[in-house]
Amino acid sequence: MKHREGYKGYVIEVRIHELKDRRFSAEFTLEEHDGSGVTETLFFMPEPFPTEEAALNAAVQAGRSKIDAGFVPSPSNVL
């Protein structure tokens, strides 16, 4: 499953994967769009989730929290 949403000038893209044990893993990218193109930074959620919805909600909240904390892409974390 893939979900995209805008938040404070960034795009949060979440990808959810079902694991063999019927739990779900999540990862998300923060995309910054500007005149020079798109910068994507990838983050992995460390723990699996019991439902797809829980994984989605946690990843979106983590993305929003990073942005609210003043996230700035740097060469060390840019794809």
C-alpha positions as CSV (number, residue, x, y, z in Angstrom):
1,M,0.0,0.0,0.0
2,K,1.2,3.5,-0.8
3,H,-0.2,6.8,0.6
4,R,0.9,10.4,-0.2
5,E,-0.1,13.6,1.4
6,G,1.1,17.2,1.6
7,Y,2.1,18.7,4.9
8,K,3.7,22.2,5.4
9,G,5.3,22.3,2.0
10,Y,6.5,18.7,2.0
11,V,5.1,15.5,0.6
12,I,5.0,12.5,3.0
13,E,4.9,9.3,1.0
14,V,4.2,6.2,3.1
15,R,4.7,2.6,1.9
16,I,3.3,-0.3,3.9
17,H,4.4,-3.9,3.5
18,E,2.7,-7.0,4.9
19,L,5.1,-9.4,6.7
20,K,4.9,-13.2,6.8
21,D,3.6,-13.1,10.3
22,R,0.6,-10.9,9.2
23,R,2.1,-7.8,10.8
24,F,3.0,-4.7,8.8
25,S,6.2,-2.7,8.3
26,A,6.3,0.9,7.3
27,E,8.7,3.3,5.6
28,F,8.2,6.9,4.5
29,T,9.9,9.5,2.5
30,L,9.8,13.3,3.0
31,E,9.9,15.0,-0.4
32,E,10.9,18.6,-0.7
33,H,9.9,20.2,-4.1
34,D,11.7,23.3,-5.2
35,G,13.1,25.0,-8.3
36,S,16.0,22.6,-8.6
37,G,13.9,19.5,-8.4
38,V,12.8,17.0,-5.7
39,T,14.8,15.9,-2.7
40,E,13.7,12.7,-1.1
41,T,14.8,11.5,2.3
42,L,13.9,7.9,3.3
43,F,13.0,6.8,6.9
44,F,12.2,3.3,8.2
45,M,9.9,2.6,11.1
46,P,11.8,0.3,13.4
47,E,9.0,-1.9,14.7
48,P,6.2,-3.9,13.0
49,F,2.6,-3.0,13.5
50,P,-0.4,-5.2,14.1
51,T,-2.6,-3.6,11.3
52,E,-2.1,-1.8,8.1
53,E,-4.0,1.2,9.5
54,A,-1.7,1.3,12.6
55,A,1.4,1.3,10.4
56,L,0.0,4.1,8.1
57,N,-1.0,6.3,11.1
58,A,2.3,5.9,12.8
59,A,4.3,6.6,9.7
60,V,2.3,9.7,8.8
61,Q,2.6,11.0,12.4
62,A,6.4,10.3,12.3
63,G,6.7,12.3,9.1
64,R,4.7,15.2,10.5
65,S,6.8,15.1,13.7
66,K,10.1,15.3,11.7
67,I,8.7,18.3,9.7
68,D,7.4,20.0,12.8
69,A,10.8,19.5,14.5
70,G,12.5,21.5,11.7
71,F,13.6,18.7,9.3
72,V,16.2,19.8,6.8
73,P,17.5,17.4,4.1
74,S,21.2,17.0,4.2
75,P,23.6,15.2,1.8
76,S,24.0,12.4,4.3
77,N,20.3,11.4,4.3
78,V,19.2,12.3,0.7
79,L,18.5,9.4,-1.7
